[in-house]
């Protein structure tokens, strides 16, 4: 019984393998936290909202009161030809109306008669009202309305850009995880192959096995070394790719160190981290989807432009009235001194205005078609990703059982070999099947992770 026990130790003991080196783990959630907080593209996306706020402030500036002072004086050969002072204070009102207060003080030998005012000066208080174009909507109102919509549009576009960065970063992370697991797998089976080679060599020395078995075992060792080296190369490339998403404050890039390892049980946590745990109905997701919000924002911008173009079909009639008075008192007959004016203009054929309005309507209809298509596409994409996740969840359970069965077959072949009833060739074949099953398991897990990440991108919520 001593020899079978020795063989069992040499051929069954290798399956107990563990990593002895202590490494630091960079969890997926922690990695996403770094990307969201420090990645330059995320910071750039956040600038869109700041720019939209600045644009809104600029548009609201059209309603700011304005003070204007115009002073002109001419003297020649000790004679004052004229001295003209015109000052005003204007307050724009939302509906195209403008309130204006003014004060004029003019004097001089050669003063234009129409500029003659009382010695104390002349005060005025008036209002200008557009009766056609510009009353219900005008460029000032349109700019402010567009700026408000642009705020929502920028928020939606910012979310889409952040989601795109997080998607690329997540794909890079799970690729790193996949390659890391493959390296771990090949390291394990290289150790197993080396241990088996030593065991076979010992048995050959004792005369219990033919010398050809050592060549078979040696070929396996070199094959495992080759596979390990290839997987290490892939892991190195994956680490460098992942480093593209690691940044600190002040745009300082980080490089992933070799002793940093990924989160190996990510399959259990991915849905909770990305918010894909509950299968929400696609219609509920679409209610606040950034792509839908962005298209609705664009429709709102074009609709304002359409209203402005339609308003241009009206005649342009501006009515202005100003009460005039000397400073310091208000006459009993307040409306006896005044200045009034009316301006009117209207194109005869309106070809430019009608054509411009028609183009705006076509553009609006085109965006509405795009919105309907986008809704349907997003709805189908969400359903497809949810179905893929459910299928891959089932595939994971199947492959886990397949790995267990292949492991049992390998262990059984080891026992048969220890009693001289099997060969190195059969053990290698069983082990190759087990490795293939474990590689398939890693691939399916990677597809499961990628499918959840793709669903996260389709949902478009950067959380």
Secondary structure, DSSP 4 states (H G I P E B T S, - for coil): -HHHHHHHHHHHGGG-----S--EEE-HHHHHHHHHHH-HHHHHHHHHHHHHHHHHHHHHGGGS-EEEEEEEEEEETTEEEEEEEEEEEEEE-TTS-EEEEEEEEEE-TT--GGG---TT-EEEEEEEEESSTTSS--HHHHHHHHHHHHHHHHHHHHHHHHHHHHHHHHHHHHHHHHHHHHHHHHHHHHHHHHHHHHHHHHHHHTTSS-THHHHHHHHHHHHHHHHHHHHHHHHHHHHHHHHTT-EEGGGEE----TTEEE-TTHHHHHHHHHT-SS---HHHHHTT-HHHHHHHHHHHHHHHHHHHHHHTTS-EEEEEEEEEE-TT---SSTTSSEEEEEEEE--SS-HHHHHHHHHHHHHHHHHHHHHHHHHHHHHHHHHHHHHHHHHHHHHHHHHHHHHHHHHHHHHHHHHHHHTTSS-HHHHHHHHHHHHHHHHHHHHHHHHHHHHHHHHHHHHT---
